[in-house]
Amino acid sequence: MPLVLLASASERRRQILSEYLEDGDTSLEFCILREPEQEATSGMEVNLQVESSCIGKAMAAVKERASEGNVADIILVSDTLVEDPDDERAALGKPKDESSAAFSLIRLSGRRHRVWSSTAILSKKIGDIDVGEGWLATIWTDYAIVEFVHMGEDEIIDMINSRSWEGKAGGYDLAGAAGKFASVVDGEEVTVLGFSNSAIDSLGGFLN
């Protein structure tokens, strides 16, 4: 049976992929990339930022796995960024502390924003981007629109105290505490939770 490796520390991504593959004849393993993620920047459209980061993760994944004797048939990497509601060139990255988490939540409160996810499926047989070590990558980038209701000061404080913002782009977890205040109004929820929905829809074609 084919072995799929998800190179991600995200518990949400691991859960999504496990559920997607649970009824198939596929083995699934996980690893965490040692190379640091690219920092969210400004000056370039967020969809291009997230795609660039995804390509970087793909290259890091094949390099790191090659050094450890990789036996996977398929490797997946993904990245997600939250676009500032006022600036398509500014991304709200993963907060470093409570203050930056509060800043993100205040900016998103009562407004709509786009969430971008870029996912690469790596194979030695299929792909249009050479990412090294004999691996080829196919990349999909999708967005979903999320709307927050207005959150009062006490509600934002509760969100901060929940620690649900840790490790989450934009400082919130749609499947966690933020689910009380936010909803997807256009696009797919899986895109907000960490994968390009087009990539997940296409994964079966790589496993046959």
Steps between C-alpha positions, in 0.01 A plus 500: 500500500625855432657691788395865536712731713359827631783737590317725746477563872136611467261276693213628287672394178586161647140445604359608163733276300450204735123525456533537123716187467344282769288293261770455236782251451765753603754538779543845655795635695589843636815700551593853602725710277816618669538803273327811643192626317518818297381805689190679375602820321349792311551636152392183316147369459415250774412226251854528359650503848323180601594325177864601539501365855345174382767451236765565765344236724493252211870547436579470870290183530675308223843613618436402861336169415777407256752536781287265715439231239147598394277214386182697436322481166322833541596802714263784589589845628272797550497858622219735601491877529229743605470810284464833675145628437638833377806391304535209257878531534509460877466167679402450861744225595523282809500724808818496702334606824170608655534857379542402135211252532277776636607730216391241242167428667417870533571552128280205405210571737176586322657465156564264211843385385658245268692194617746350252631143508762364262561125494761305309474130417843353432558193289784348301265435210262798472564873530605815322748651748837338571559527876818292509608147589301362206167633632239698306236725654152600394368803689147627554410830666146581611328755721190514713326805644442503874272739683535590867215645700594796715686385810496706817801556721405219738454255213839584352661459842335158533636405158848607604479312830389184319842487329322379185691762301835327553645374173200623300516739206303814581486405867190281489389140457173470311449146628570612856409800713454733200217284370261693725579824321610412146356312203593426140282705265672402173728209419577184694566459871795268432679796338473695824613202705819450304470336157417618151167333434606443137804304618292275723255441215793404275687275745321184390652531153849469650415187696379287209 
